Amino acid sequence: MRLLAAAFLLVAVPSLAQVPSADPAMARRIRGDVEFLASDNLEGRDTGSRGHAIAADYVAAQFRAIGLEPGGEKGGWFQQVPFRRASYEQQPKLTLMIGGKPVALEVGKDAGLRPSVIARSRKLSAGFVFVGFGLKDRRYGFDDYRGLNVKGKIVIALAGTPAGLPSDVDAHLKSSKDLVAASEGAIGFVELPRNDGSTGRGDPVRRGGRPLVDWVDADGRAGSTPPGLQLLLSFSQDMAARLFDGAPRSLAAIRDEAKAKGHLRGFELKPVLAVESESKWEDFTSPEVIGLLKGSDPALAAQHVVLMGHLDHLGMKQDAKPGEDAIYNGALDNAAGVATMLEAARQFAAQPVRPKRSVLFIANTGEERGLLGADYYANHPTVAADSIVGLVDLDMPVLLYPFTDVTAFGADHSTIGATVADAGRSMGVAVAPDPMPQEAIFTRSDHYQFVRKGVPAVLLMTGYANGGAAAWGSYLGKVYHSPQDDLSQRIDWDSGARYALLNYRIAREMADAAQRPMWLKGDYFGDLFDAKGPRAP
């Protein structure tokens, strides 16, 4: 999972609760799957690696043993995602014209330019336009591009949004600024921090030239690179201030205005940037693994409910010292999610009556690279795109305590929230509200790529009750995204069985319900991504 460990603050919760017993056979099967997927021999399951390919073969073999049908490309189990890694052999040449005088920029110090996966050679020049926060949103009345012509220009946006937005909406708007810039005709995008210090994620200028991995399909479309956007840039604090030389307001004044008013008007800037760069490309593939259980109802079988979890992790530590553990095993993130998905599939297959709707089981690749595998599948589904009616994402269940509650991120947006609550009640599991709304987890895992296609979806995680808060705090503070996320942890396999059963019951209810999952009336995401779809009160 891609999240901020610091987000998980400890909260006061009951220390003990009566936990229903689990099926020992389920627990043993889940343990066996995790022990294989998180073994050292798979070397951290990095996207495109041999270890990930072996893990994908294992999942496909389990799908076959369970009795699923292949749901991938060409009648097989896999969808091979076409990835491209772009990097530089020589640093780009960046020259800024300020006041009619050329200023050569030192890449990595004055400015950063991301390599391109869609243009091997770039030689162009463009001016700049400041666009405030760079937002456009009808619901909240934002149009920072009003009255500005940014076609063929590089837009500069201030990081963040005005205060007061719901956290999920805020996260969506922040992550969509480059898409908005591209839709307005801009060829480049720059985001400047709201203060004169770090954004908290390291030096963006030094990060700017690192290799970029993205999917690129046969039509030349890239996943995280908006069409037409040729330049993703960052500037040092000193150079960012110089971009506003001769402008109506200085960068310092704009930052003060953002603090005071929360709304900014844009304007054209005078400097012009010339860019020359050559990107080196390395193409490779990595598989999504897809299993299908066909539905039994002639009227509903063409619709699909999806259970998914990401199979990839972080691979090997490149700068490990001799004798140091260098393998990011990803036992809980996310071998446990895939193993519990497999067990949910076994529960489906074991029933005497198949579900009414069809069920897709997907083990994703590229999640740790930026949700790329799920994004590719959402854009290139192996079933009719409009047949996918609902989705549950199994990502990083922290199976270190006997959980008595779960959090379904996104439950307040669609009827899946009620489905989760019903399934939880059947097992004595409560559904707790989002304990960290400020972190907008709903927008930060694989399921969100399907939300952007209009599909109601949730991310289901074990909750904070019954010792969960302490377990989450310890895991995220000491283990998350480290080689310590391995099989030496005291994993509660019974909790894995209960988590798998809960996910089975949620998906089964979605698959058998008379009405497909629906966005709630007036929901922001439903109205944005599925404006004509059905609604629930």
C-alpha positions as CSV (number, residue, x, y, z in Angstrom):
1,M,0.0,0.0,0.0
2,R,1.1,3.6,-0.7
3,L,0.3,5.7,2.3
4,L,1.8,7.9,5.0
5,A,2.7,5.9,8.1
6,A,2.5,9.1,10.2
7,A,-1.2,9.3,9.4
8,F,-2.1,6.4,11.7
9,L,-2.5,8.1,15.1
10,L,-3.3,6.0,18.1
11,V,-6.8,6.4,19.4
12,A,-8.6,5.2,22.5
13,V,-10.3,1.9,21.8
14,P,-11.6,-1.1,23.8
15,S,-8.7,-3.4,24.7
16,L,-10.6,-6.7,24.5
17,A,-13.6,-8.1,22.8
18,Q,-15.1,-11.5,22.2
19,V,-13.8,-12.6,18.8
20,P,-15.7,-15.3,16.9
21,S,-13.7,-18.4,16.1
22,A,-12.2,-19.0,12.6
23,D,-12.1,-22.1,10.4
24,P,-8.6,-23.7,11.1
25,A,-8.5,-25.1,7.5
26,M,-9.0,-21.6,6.1
27,A,-6.3,-20.2,8.3
28,R,-3.8,-23.0,7.2
29,R,-4.5,-22.3,3.5
30,I,-4.0,-18.6,4.0
31,R,-0.8,-19.2,5.9
32,G,0.6,-21.4,3.1
33,D,-0.2,-18.8,0.5
34,V,1.5,-16.0,2.4
35,E,4.5,-18.2,3.2
36,F,5.1,-18.8,-0.5
37,L,4.3,-15.3,-1.7
38,A,6.5,-13.6,1.0
39,S,9.4,-16.1,0.8
40,D,12.9,-14.8,0.2
41,N,13.1,-16.7,-3.0
42,L,10.6,-14.3,-4.6
43,E,13.0,-11.4,-3.8
44,G,10.3,-8.9,-2.9
45,R,8.0,-9.3,-6.0
46,D,9.1,-6.1,-7.7
47,T,7.0,-5.1,-10.7
48,G,8.5,-6.7,-13.8
49,S,10.9,-8.9,-11.8
50,R,11.4,-12.7,-12.0
51,G,10.1,-13.0,-8.4
52,H,6.8,-11.2,-9.4
53,A,6.4,-13.5,-12.4
54,I,6.8,-16.6,-10.2
55,A,4.2,-15.1,-7.8
56,A,1.9,-14.5,-10.7
57,D,2.3,-18.1,-11.9
58,Y,1.5,-19.3,-8.4
59,V,-1.7,-17.2,-8.2
60,A,-2.8,-18.5,-11.6
61,A,-2.2,-22.1,-10.5
62,Q,-4.3,-21.5,-7.4
63,F,-7.1,-20.0,-9.6
64,R,-7.0,-23.1,-11.7
65,A,-7.1,-25.4,-8.6
66,I,-10.0,-23.5,-7.2
67,G,-12.0,-24.0,-10.3
68,L,-12.0,-20.5,-11.8
69,E,-11.8,-19.8,-15.5
70,P,-9.0,-17.7,-17.1
71,G,-10.1,-14.1,-17.3
72,G,-7.1,-12.6,-18.9
73,E,-6.0,-11.9,-22.5
74,K,-6.2,-14.5,-25.3
75,G,-8.0,-17.0,-23.1
76,G,-5.2,-17.1,-20.5
77,W,-4.8,-16.1,-16.9
78,F,-2.7,-13.0,-17.5
79,Q,-2.9,-9.5,-18.9
80,Q,0.6,-8.4,-19.6
81,V,0.9,-4.7,-18.7
82,P,3.3,-2.9,-21.1
83,F,5.6,-0.8,-18.9
84,R,8.3,1.7,-19.9
85,R,11.1,3.0,-17.7
86,A,12.4,6.4,-18.9
87,S,15.7,7.8,-17.7
88,Y,18.6,10.1,-18.8
89,E,22.0,9.1,-19.9
90,Q,22.9,12.8,-20.1
91,Q,21.3,15.6,-18.1
92,P,18.7,17.7,-20.0
93,K,19.6,21.3,-21.0
94,L,17.4,23.9,-19.5
95,T,17.8,27.6,-20.3
96,L,15.6,30.3,-18.8
97,M,15.2,33.6,-20.5
98,I,14.7,36.3,-17.8
99,G,14.6,40.0,-18.8
100,G,15.9,39.1,-22.2
101,K,19.0,37.3,-20.7
102,P,19.6,33.6,-20.8
103,V,20.2,31.8,-17.5
104,A,21.5,28.3,-17.8
105,L,19.9,26.1,-15.1
106,E,21.8,23.4,-13.3
107,V,19.7,20.3,-13.3
108,G,19.3,18.8,-9.9
109,K,20.1,22.1,-8.2
110,D,18.1,24.8,-10.0
111,A,15.5,22.7,-11.6
112,G,14.3,19.1,-12.2
113,L,12.7,17.6,-15.4
114,R,11.1,14.2,-15.3
115,P,12.1,11.9,-18.1
116,S,9.4,11.2,-20.7
117,V,7.8,7.9,-21.6
118,I,6.1,9.3,-24.7
119,A,8.7,11.5,-26.3
120,R,12.2,10.2,-26.6
121,S,13.5,13.6,-27.8
122,R,12.3,17.0,-26.6
123,K,13.4,20.3,-28.0
124,L,11.0,23.1,-27.3
125,S,10.5,26.5,-25.6
126,A,7.5,27.9,-23.8
127,G,6.4,30.7,-21.6
128,F,4.7,30.4,-18.2
129,V,1.2,31.2,-16.8
130,F,0.5,31.2,-13.1
131,V,-2.9,29.5,-12.5
132,G,-3.5,30.0,-8.8
133,F,-4.2,26.5,-7.3
134,G,-4.8,25.1,-10.8
135,L,-8.3,23.9,-10.0
136,K,-11.4,23.4,-12.0
137,D,-14.5,21.9,-10.4
138,R,-18.1,22.6,-11.1
139,R,-19.5,21.4,-7.7
140,Y,-17.3,23.7,-5.7
141,G,-17.2,26.6,-8.2
142,F,-13.5,26.5,-8.9
143,D,-12.2,27.7,-12.3
144,D,-8.6,29.0,-11.8
145,Y,-8.2,29.0,-15.6
146,R,-11.0,31.5,-16.3
147,G,-9.7,34.3,-18.5
148,L,-6.3,32.7,-19.0
149,N,-4.9,31.3,-22.2
150,V,-2.5,28.4,-21.4
151,K,-2.3,26.7,-24.8
152,G,1.3,25.8,-25.5
153,K,2.4,27.2,-22.2
154,I,3.8,25.8,-18.9
155,V,1.4,26.3,-16.1
156,I,2.5,27.0,-12.6
157,A,0.2,26.1,-9.7
158,L,0.5,26.6,-6.0
159,A,0.3,23.4,-4.0
160,G,-2.8,22.6,-2.1
161,T,-6.4,23.8,-2.2
162,P,-8.5,26.3,-0.4
163,A,-9.4,25.3,3.2
164,G,-12.7,23.6,4.1
165,L,-13.0,20.8,1.4
166,P,-13.9,17.3,2.4
167,S,-10.7,15.3,2.6
168,D,-11.5,12.9,-0.2
169,V,-12.5,15.7,-2.5
170,D,-9.4,17.7,-1.5
171,A,-7.2,14.7,-2.3
172,H,-8.8,14.2,-5.7
173,L,-8.4,17.8,-6.7
174,K,-4.8,17.9,-5.6
175,S,-4.0,14.8,-7.6
176,S,-5.8,16.0,-10.7
177,K,-4.0,19.3,-11.3
178,D,-1.9,18.0,-14.1
179,L,-4.9,16.5,-15.9
180,V,-6.7,19.9,-15.7
181,A,-3.6,21.6,-17.1
182,A,-3.4,19.2,-20.0
183,S,-7.2,19.5,-20.7
184,E,-6.7,23.3,-21.0
185,G,-3.9,22.9,-23.6
186,A,-0.8,23.4,-21.4
187,I,2.3,21.5,-22.5
188,G,4.0,21.7,-19.1
189,F,3.1,21.6,-15.4
190,V,4.9,22.9,-12.3
191,E,3.6,22.8,-8.7
192,L,5.2,25.1,-6.2
193,P,5.0,24.6,-2.4
194,R,2.8,26.9,-0.5
195,N,5.7,28.0,1.8
196,D,9.4,28.5,1.3
197,G,10.3,25.2,2.8
198,S,10.2,21.5,1.8
199,T,6.9,19.9,0.8
200,G,7.7,17.1,3.3
201,R,8.4,14.5,0.6
202,G,12.1,15.3,0.0
203,D,13.7,17.7,-2.4
204,P,11.4,17.9,-5.5
205,V,14.3,19.2,-7.6
206,R,16.6,16.3,-6.8
207,R,13.7,13.9,-7.4
208,G,12.8,15.5,-10.7
209,G,15.4,13.6,-12.8
210,R,14.9,10.1,-11.3
211,P,13.7,7.3,-13.7
212,L,10.0,7.3,-14.4
213,V,8.0,4.1,-14.8
214,D,4.6,4.2,-16.5
215,W,2.4,2.0,-18.7
216,V,2.4,2.9,-22.4
217,D,-0.2,1.1,-24.6
218,A,-0.1,0.2,-28.3
219,D,-1.7,3.6,-29.1
220,G,1.0,5.5,-27.3
221,R,-1.2,6.5,-24.3
222,A,0.5,6.6,-21.0
223,G,-1.1,6.0,-17.6
224,S,0.1,8.8,-15.4
225,T,1.2,11.2,-18.2
226,P,-1.8,13.3,-19.3
227,P,-2.1,13.5,-23.1
228,G,-0.3,16.6,-24.5
229,L,1.6,17.3,-21.3
230,Q,5.2,17.1,-22.4
231,L,7.0,18.6,-19.4
232,L,6.8,17.9,-15.6
233,L,9.1,20.4,-13.9
234,S,10.3,21.4,-10.5
235,F,12.3,24.5,-9.5
236,S,14.4,25.4,-6.5
237,Q,13.0,28.1,-4.1
238,D,15.4,30.8,-5.5
239,M,14.6,29.9,-9.2
240,A,10.9,29.6,-8.5
241,A,10.9,33.2,-7.2
242,R,12.7,34.4,-10.3
243,L,9.9,33.0,-12.5
244,F,7.8,35.9,-11.1
245,D,10.3,38.6,-12.1
246,G,8.3,41.5,-13.6
247,A,4.9,39.9,-12.6
248,P,2.0,41.7,-11.0
249,R,2.8,39.9,-7.7
250,S,5.8,38.1,-6.3
251,L,5.8,34.5,-5.3
252,A,6.1,35.6,-1.6
253,A,3.1,37.9,-2.0
254,I,1.1,35.0,-3.6
255,R,1.9,32.7,-0.7
256,D,0.8,35.4,1.8
257,E,-2.4,35.9,-0.2
258,A,-3.1,32.1,-0.2
259,K,-2.9,32.1,3.6
260,A,-5.1,35.1,4.0
261,K,-7.8,34.6,1.3
262,G,-7.6,31.0,0.2
263,H,-8.4,32.1,-3.4
264,L,-5.9,33.2,-6.0
265,R,-6.2,34.8,-9.5
266,G,-3.7,33.8,-12.2
267,F,-1.7,35.8,-14.7
268,E,0.9,35.4,-17.4
269,L,4.6,35.4,-16.5
270,K,7.4,36.9,-18.5
271,P,10.2,34.3,-18.5
272,V,10.6,31.7,-21.2
273,L,12.1,28.2,-20.8
274,A,14.0,26.3,-23.5
275,V,14.3,22.6,-23.1
276,E,16.5,20.0,-24.8
277,S,16.4,16.4,-23.5
278,E,16.9,12.8,-24.6
279,S,15.2,10.0,-22.7
280,K,16.4,6.5,-22.6
281,W,13.7,3.9,-22.7
282,E,13.6,0.3,-21.3
283,D,10.3,-1.5,-22.1
284,F,9.2,-4.5,-20.0
285,T,6.0,-6.2,-19.0
286,S,4.5,-7.4,-15.8
287,P,1.2,-9.4,-15.4
288,E,-2.1,-8.8,-13.9
289,V,-3.6,-12.2,-13.0
290,I,-7.3,-12.6,-13.6
291,G,-9.6,-15.4,-12.6
292,L,-13.3,-15.6,-13.4
293,L,-16.3,-17.3,-11.7
294,K,-19.2,-17.0,-14.1
295,G,-22.6,-16.1,-12.7
296,S,-25.6,-18.3,-12.7
297,D,-28.4,-15.8,-13.5
298,P,-29.0,-15.4,-17.2
299,A,-30.1,-11.8,-16.6
300,L,-27.2,-10.8,-14.3
301,A,-24.2,-13.0,-15.3
302,A,-23.0,-10.4,-17.7
303,Q,-22.3,-8.1,-14.8
304,H,-19.1,-8.4,-12.8
305,V,-18.2,-7.9,-9.2
306,V,-14.5,-7.6,-8.6
307,L,-12.3,-8.7,-5.7
308,M,-8.7,-7.5,-6.1
309,G,-5.4,-7.1,-4.2
310,H,-1.9,-6.1,-5.4
311,L,0.6,-8.8,-5.8
312,D,3.7,-6.6,-6.3
313,H,6.0,-5.2,-3.6
314,L,9.2,-3.2,-3.4
315,G,11.8,-5.9,-4.5
316,M,15.4,-5.7,-3.2
317,K,17.2,-3.0,-1.2
318,Q,19.8,-1.6,-3.6
319,D,22.2,-0.1,-1.0
320,A,22.2,-3.0,1.5
321,K,25.3,-3.5,3.5
322,P,27.0,-6.9,3.7
323,G,24.9,-9.2,5.9
324,E,21.9,-6.8,6.0
325,D,18.5,-8.1,5.2
326,A,17.9,-6.7,1.7
327,I,14.5,-8.3,0.8
328,Y,11.3,-6.4,1.0
329,N,9.1,-9.5,1.5
330,G,5.8,-7.7,1.8
331,A,4.1,-10.3,4.0
332,L,1.2,-8.1,5.0
333,D,1.7,-5.6,2.2
334,N,0.3,-7.4,0.3
335,A,0.9,-11.1,0.3
336,A,-1.8,-11.3,3.0
337,G,-4.3,-9.4,0.8
338,V,-3.7,-11.7,-2.1
339,A,-3.9,-14.8,0.1
340,T,-7.2,-13.8,1.6
341,M,-8.5,-13.0,-1.9
342,L,-7.6,-16.5,-2.9
343,E,-9.4,-17.9,0.1
344,A,-12.5,-15.8,-0.7
345,A,-12.4,-17.4,-4.2
346,R,-12.3,-20.8,-2.6
347,Q,-15.4,-20.0,-0.5
348,F,-17.2,-19.0,-3.7
349,A,-16.2,-22.2,-5.5
350,A,-17.2,-24.3,-2.5
351,Q,-20.8,-23.2,-2.6
352,P,-23.5,-25.5,-4.2
353,V,-25.0,-22.5,-6.0
354,R,-22.9,-20.1,-8.0
355,P,-23.5,-16.3,-7.4
356,K,-26.0,-14.6,-9.7
357,R,-23.4,-12.1,-11.1
358,S,-20.0,-13.1,-12.3
359,V,-17.0,-12.4,-10.0
360,L,-13.6,-11.4,-11.2
361,F,-10.5,-12.0,-9.0
362,I,-7.6,-9.8,-9.9
363,A,-4.0,-9.8,-8.5
364,N,-2.6,-6.5,-9.6
365,T,0.9,-5.5,-10.5
366,G,2.5,-2.0,-10.3
367,E,0.6,-0.8,-7.2
368,E,3.8,0.3,-5.5
369,R,4.8,2.1,-8.7
370,G,1.7,4.3,-8.5
371,L,-1.4,2.1,-8.9
372,L,-0.3,1.4,-12.5
373,G,-1.4,-2.1,-13.0
374,A,-5.0,-1.4,-11.8
375,D,-5.0,1.7,-13.9
376,Y,-4.0,-0.2,-17.0
377,Y,-6.7,-2.8,-16.4
378,A,-9.3,-0.1,-15.7
379,N,-8.4,1.4,-19.1
380,H,-8.1,-2.0,-20.9
381,P,-10.5,-4.4,-19.1
382,T,-10.7,-8.0,-20.3
383,V,-14.5,-7.8,-19.9
384,A,-16.9,-5.1,-21.1
385,A,-16.0,-1.9,-19.1
386,D,-19.6,-1.1,-18.3
387,S,-20.2,-4.7,-16.9
388,I,-18.0,-4.0,-13.8
389,V,-20.6,-2.9,-11.2
390,G,-18.7,-3.0,-7.9
391,L,-15.3,-3.6,-6.4
392,V,-13.6,-4.4,-3.1
393,D,-9.9,-3.9,-2.7
394,L,-7.9,-6.1,-0.2
395,D,-4.8,-4.1,0.5
396,M,-2.6,-4.6,3.6
397,P,-4.8,-6.2,6.2
398,V,-2.7,-5.9,9.4
399,L,-3.3,-9.4,10.7
400,L,-1.4,-8.9,14.0
401,Y,-4.4,-9.0,16.4
402,P,-7.9,-10.5,16.6
403,F,-9.7,-7.7,14.9
404,T,-13.3,-7.0,15.8
405,D,-14.0,-4.1,13.4
406,V,-13.0,-3.0,9.9
407,T,-12.9,0.3,8.1
408,A,-14.3,0.4,4.5
409,F,-12.7,3.5,2.9
410,G,-15.3,4.8,0.5
411,A,-18.2,3.3,2.3
412,D,-19.9,6.7,2.6
413,H,-20.1,7.2,-1.1
414,S,-22.1,4.1,-2.3
415,T,-24.4,1.3,-1.3
416,I,-21.4,-0.9,-0.8
417,G,-21.1,0.7,2.7
418,A,-24.4,-0.9,3.7
419,T,-23.3,-4.2,2.2
420,V,-20.1,-4.2,4.3
421,A,-22.2,-3.4,7.4
422,D,-24.6,-6.3,6.7
423,A,-21.7,-8.7,6.1
424,G,-20.0,-7.5,9.2
425,R,-23.1,-8.0,11.4
426,S,-23.4,-11.6,10.2
427,M,-19.9,-12.2,11.7
428,G,-20.0,-9.9,14.7
429,V,-17.6,-7.5,13.1
430,A,-18.4,-3.8,13.4
431,V,-17.7,-1.2,10.7
432,A,-15.9,1.8,12.1
433,P,-15.7,5.3,10.6
434,D,-12.5,6.4,8.8
435,P,-10.0,7.0,11.7
436,M,-7.8,9.2,9.5
437,P,-10.0,11.3,7.1
438,Q,-7.3,13.9,6.7
439,E,-5.2,11.3,4.8
440,A,-8.0,10.5,2.2
441,I,-7.0,6.8,1.9
442,F,-10.0,6.4,-0.4
443,T,-8.1,8.0,-3.2
444,R,-4.8,6.2,-2.6
445,S,-5.1,2.5,-3.5
446,D,-5.9,0.4,-6.6
447,H,-9.6,0.6,-6.3
448,Y,-9.6,4.3,-7.0
449,Q,-8.6,3.7,-10.6
450,F,-12.0,2.0,-11.0
451,V,-13.8,4.8,-9.1
452,R,-12.4,7.1,-11.8
453,K,-14.3,4.9,-14.3
454,G,-17.5,5.3,-12.4
455,V,-17.4,2.0,-10.5
456,P,-18.5,2.1,-6.8
457,A,-15.6,0.6,-4.7
458,V,-14.2,0.3,-1.2
459,L,-10.9,-0.5,0.3
460,L,-11.4,-2.8,3.3
461,M,-8.9,-2.7,6.2
462,T,-8.8,-4.2,9.6
463,G,-9.9,-1.7,12.3
464,Y,-8.6,0.0,15.4
465,A,-10.6,-1.8,18.1
466,N,-9.4,-4.7,20.3
467,G,-5.8,-3.7,20.1
468,G,-5.8,-2.6,16.5
469,A,-4.7,0.9,17.1
470,A,-1.5,-0.2,18.8
471,A,-0.9,-2.9,16.2
472,W,-1.3,-0.4,13.3
473,G,0.9,2.1,15.0
474,S,3.7,-0.4,15.6
475,Y,3.5,-1.8,12.1
476,L,3.5,1.5,10.4
477,G,6.2,3.0,12.6
478,K,8.6,0.1,12.4
479,V,7.7,-2.4,9.7
480,Y,5.8,-0.8,6.8
481,H,7.8,-0.7,3.6
482,S,10.8,-2.2,5.3
483,P,12.5,-5.7,5.1
484,Q,10.9,-6.4,8.5
485,D,7.5,-7.0,6.8
486,D,8.3,-10.7,6.6
487,L,7.3,-14.0,8.1
488,S,9.0,-13.4,11.4
489,Q,6.0,-11.3,12.5
490,R,3.5,-12.8,14.9
491,I,0.8,-13.0,12.2
492,D,-2.7,-14.0,13.5
493,W,-3.7,-16.5,10.8
494,D,-7.2,-16.9,12.4
495,S,-7.7,-13.2,11.7
496,G,-6.7,-13.8,8.1
497,A,-9.4,-16.5,7.8
498,R,-12.1,-14.1,9.2
499,Y,-11.0,-11.3,6.9
500,A,-11.3,-13.7,3.9
501,L,-14.7,-14.8,5.0
502,L,-15.9,-11.3,5.5
503,N,-14.7,-10.3,2.0
504,Y,-16.4,-13.4,0.6
505,R,-19.7,-12.4,2.2
506,I,-19.4,-8.8,1.0
507,A,-18.8,-9.9,-2.5
508,R,-21.4,-12.6,-2.4
509,E,-24.1,-10.1,-1.3
510,M,-23.0,-7.7,-4.1
511,A,-23.2,-10.6,-6.6
512,D,-26.6,-11.8,-5.5
513,A,-28.4,-8.5,-4.8
514,A,-31.4,-7.7,-7.0
515,Q,-29.9,-4.2,-7.5
516,R,-26.3,-3.5,-8.6
517,P,-24.2,-1.3,-6.3
518,M,-25.1,2.3,-6.7
519,W,-23.6,5.7,-5.9
520,L,-25.5,7.6,-3.2
521,K,-27.6,10.5,-4.5
522,G,-25.6,13.7,-4.6
523,D,-22.3,12.0,-4.0
524,Y,-19.4,14.0,-5.4
525,F,-17.6,11.0,-7.0
526,G,-20.7,9.4,-8.4
527,D,-21.7,12.7,-10.0
528,L,-18.2,13.4,-11.3
529,F,-17.4,10.0,-12.8
530,D,-20.8,8.4,-13.4
531,A,-23.2,11.3,-14.0
532,K,-25.9,9.2,-15.7
533,G,-25.7,6.1,-13.5
534,P,-28.4,4.9,-11.1
535,R,-28.5,6.4,-7.6
536,A,-29.6,5.3,-4.1
537,P,-31.1,7.6,-1.5
